[in-house]
Amino acid sequence: MKATTFLRWEAMLAAVLIAAFIVFSMLSPYFLSVDTLSDATFNFTERAIVALPLALLIIAGEIDISVAAIIALASVAMGLGSAQGIGSAGLVVIGLGTGLLAGCINGALVTIGRVPSIVATIGTMTLFRGAAYAVLGDRVLKDYPASFATFGQGYLIGPVSIELTLFTLFAILFGVFLHRTRWGRVTFAVGANPVASRYSGIAVNRYRFALFALTGLFSGVAAVLLTSRLGSTRPSIAQGWELEIISMVILGGVSVWGGKGSILGVVLAALVFGLTTFGLGLMNIPGIVLSIFTGLLLILVVAVPALVSRR
Amino acid sequence: MNAARSRISDSARRDLAFAALTLVLFLAVTWAFPGFATPRSVAGLLDDTAILIMLALGQMLVIMARGIDLSLAANLALCGMMAALFNRAWPDAGVAPVLALSLIAGGLLGACNGLLVWKLRLPPIVVTLGTMSIYRGTIYLLSGGEWVNENEMSRDFLAFPRGELLGISALSWISLAVAAAFGFVMQRSKTARDLHAAGGNPEAANYSGIDPGRMQFLAYTTCGAIAGVCGYLWVSRFAVAYTDIALGFELSVIAACLIGGVAISGGAGTAAGVVLGCLFIGIIRSSLPLVGISAFWQMFINGAVILVAVLLSARQRQFKRTILEARA
């Protein structure tokens, strides 16, 4: 029963994806070319890379609203490192390390401090973004070494970007982890019923902590890619991304009450999201109007199943 | 009955302790910078904090009912823009229709949140995250991305919050009146007690004939109406309206609530505590430039204070509830 409803959800997402593809190629003559589509992937890969671990976290019944602020903090840390003359490899270590550390702080607040994850990450979101502003103020950091641009701007083969390759790789890894390993099943169990999981001998808090750390680490990955692509850091970097990333996860069929979801759904939702925003952008619709669309989509996605289940 | 009495004295004790802490902070700043305590600068502090106080009282209702309103600042900005556009179109209409418009529009926007949470039982955080970006986007659609500047606002529109009585601005008087009304209503009215009960234990409230969803709806609607009026006050006070006004201000509001002792798990909070929380933030904000710390630190300090406040309240809850609730 559960499997079939989710198959239906993912089939629907795939249908929407194909429909969006057809509509945009009819509306804009520039849409259907390899270069354009390759450009379009930059529109969502960084966000989608954070959506993968966040999906696990939401399936486990928690949430992290601080992901975009972690990206900003990690980007500022890399910018400061770069100003000290640290090379590209060192900057990646700084970016990933900052993300991991920030994720561990979230994890500690929720497991050791016993603060509900919504409040804890609203607090750390303010703290991390605030730290980025406190350090940078209205300055911009942009003295990145030339080789650092490879991660966000480079291509692996032909039109296939390094970002897209990484996303594909991570999506497969997360898919296998969630759907094929014991830990994946534990993630579902913890989200569906934490108390029962605890009684069955699962170290629930250790899982939660690990998932928060993982989400922080991947926010660090996104920070490396985004900073490398933009070549500059402002404290407002990735502002509002938490909404888009959470929307991707929920649009992908992950239940906000925990215990349900699939990586395939999240990947499809990321594609739908990226393609639609890119297509609307091609038609000169400003970003703030897109946010109406994102907001409506977010509410519809949780409202429709609620309406259906009432019947 | 006994439990209820001890709960009340608990929160009163907390409010008193917090009042003492705020007073110590105020005296410490005054000791270092004597100019801080002049009547003029205290009136300025109150004027700066007035909008935060009103919004935080609205948010308190929502959090007490086990919700959260992240769309609060977007609601404020949208109603502020509506007020400014209305005033530009009918400059001679006076302040009363502008107040009515922003109150009703804000109430309706809040009711949208409330209905989705009540009737469809959607998670408050997802609903208000969604409406937050819908409301923001709508401002752009209404204004076409343009600013409404001071020279496009009528004299009455600008003068209303600036009027003074006994050296204190009309804006401050309004927020004091709202705070006093909250203090009174939260103690005396049956609906407020129902809200308290529904947030504290929705199931038990349901069995005693209170609909927790309806309480959430009322809380969201009230909170939205307050945000709407604050939208006009904000636009008038800063004499400008554009898409991004009060961007991120919902976090300051939530910070003020959490600092003021509103429990995020619902059912607990006092108007006095919230007002103190706002004053606490206000004192820190206005003393930062005196101490020579850049205003860019404000957000970081807010974050740190939120975390300390929630950690302390989580610890308190743990001691009280471990017997009743097995948490994994």
Boltz contact constraints between the chains, C-beta under 6 A:
constraints:
  - contact:
      token1: [A, 113]
      token2: [B, 311]
      max_distance: 6.0
  - contact:
      token1: [A, 113]
      token2: [B, 314]
      max_distance: 6.0
  - contact:
      token1: [A, 114]
      token2: [B, 314]
      max_distance: 6.0
  - contact:
      token1: [A, 114]
      token2: [B, 318]
      max_distance: 6.0
  - contact:
      token1: [A, 115]
      token2: [B, 310]
      max_distance: 6.0
  - contact:
      token1: [A, 115]
      token2: [B, 314]
      max_distance: 6.0
  - contact:
      token1: [A, 118]
      token2: [B, 125]
      max_distance: 6.0
  - contact:
      token1: [A, 119]
      token2: [B, 264]
      max_distance: 6.0
  - contact:
      token1: [A, 119]
      token2: [B, 310]
      max_distance: 6.0
  - contact:
      token1: [A, 123]
      token2: [B, 303]
      max_distance: 6.0
  - contact:
      token1: [A, 123]
      token2: [B, 306]
      max_distance: 6.0
  - contact:
      token1: [A, 123]
      token2: [B, 307]
      max_distance: 6.0
  - contact:
      token1: [A, 126]
      token2: [B, 251]
      max_distance: 6.0
  - contact:
      token1: [A, 126]
      token2: [B, 299]
      max_distance: 6.0
  - contact:
      token1: [A, 126]
      token2: [B, 302]
      max_distance: 6.0
  - contact:
      token1: [A, 126]
      token2: [B, 303]
      max_distance: 6.0
  - contact:
      token1: [A, 127]
      token2: [B, 303]
      max_distance: 6.0
  - contact:
      token1: [A, 130]
      token2: [B, 299]
      max_distance: 6.0
  - contact:
      token1: [A, 130]
      token2: [B, 300]
      max_distance: 6.0
  - contact:
      token1: [A, 130]
      token2: [B, 303]
      max_distance: 6.0
  - contact:
      token1: [A, 131]
      token2: [B, 300]
      max_distance: 6.0
  - contact:
      token1: [A, 133]
      token2: [B, 296]
      max_distance: 6.0
  - contact:
      token1: [A, 133]
      token2: [B, 299]
      max_distance: 6.0
  - contact:
      token1: [A, 134]
      token2: [B, 296]
      max_distance: 6.0
  - contact:
      token1: [A, 134]
      token2: [B, 297]
      max_distance: 6.0
  - contact:
      token1: [A, 134]
      token2: [B, 300]
      max_distance: 6.0
  - contact:
      token1: [A, 137]
      token2: [B, 296]
      max_distance: 6.0
  - contact:
      token1: [A, 194]
      token2: [B, 328]
      max_distance: 6.0
  - contact:
      token1: [A, 195]
      token2: [B, 328]
      max_distance: 6.0
  - contact:
      token1: [A, 198]
      token2: [B, 328]
      max_distance: 6.0
  - contact:
      token1: [A, 204]
      token2: [B, 328]
      max_distance: 6.0
  - contact:
      token1: [A, 243]
      token2: [B, 129]
      max_distance: 6.0
  - contact:
      token1: [A, 243]
      token2: [B, 133]
      max_distance: 6.0
  - contact:
      token1: [A, 256]
      token2: [B, 123]
      max_distance: 6.0
  - contact:
      token1: [A, 256]
      token2: [B, 126]
      max_distance: 6.0
  - contact:
      token1: [A, 288]
      token2: [B, 137]
      max_distance: 6.0
  - contact:
      token1: [A, 288]
      token2: [B, 140]
      max_distance: 6.0
  - contact:
      token1: [A, 289]
      token2: [B, 137]
      max_distance: 6.0
  - contact:
      token1: [A, 291]
      token2: [B, 133]
      max_distance: 6.0
  - contact:
      token1: [A, 291]
      token2: [B, 137]
      max_distance: 6.0
  - contact:
      token1: [A, 292]
      token2: [B, 134]
      max_distance: 6.0
  - contact:
      token1: [A, 292]
      token2: [B, 137]
      max_distance: 6.0
  - contact:
      token1: [A, 294]
      token2: [B, 133]
      max_distance: 6.0
  - contact:
      token1: [A, 295]
      token2: [B, 130]
      max_distance: 6.0
  - contact:
      token1: [A, 295]
      token2: [B, 133]
      max_distance: 6.0
  - contact:
      token1: [A, 295]
      token2: [B, 134]
      max_distance: 6.0
  - contact:
      token1: [A, 298]
      token2: [B, 130]
      max_distance: 6.0
  - contact:
      token1: [A, 299]
      token2: [B, 130]
      max_distance: 6.0
  - contact:
      token1: [A, 302]
      token2: [B, 122]
      max_distance: 6.0
  - contact:
      token1: [A, 302]
      token2: [B, 126]
      max_distance: 6.0
  - contact:
      token1: [A, 303]
      token2: [B, 120]
      max_distance: 6.0
  - contact:
      token1: [A, 306]
      token2: [B, 120]
      max_distance: 6.0
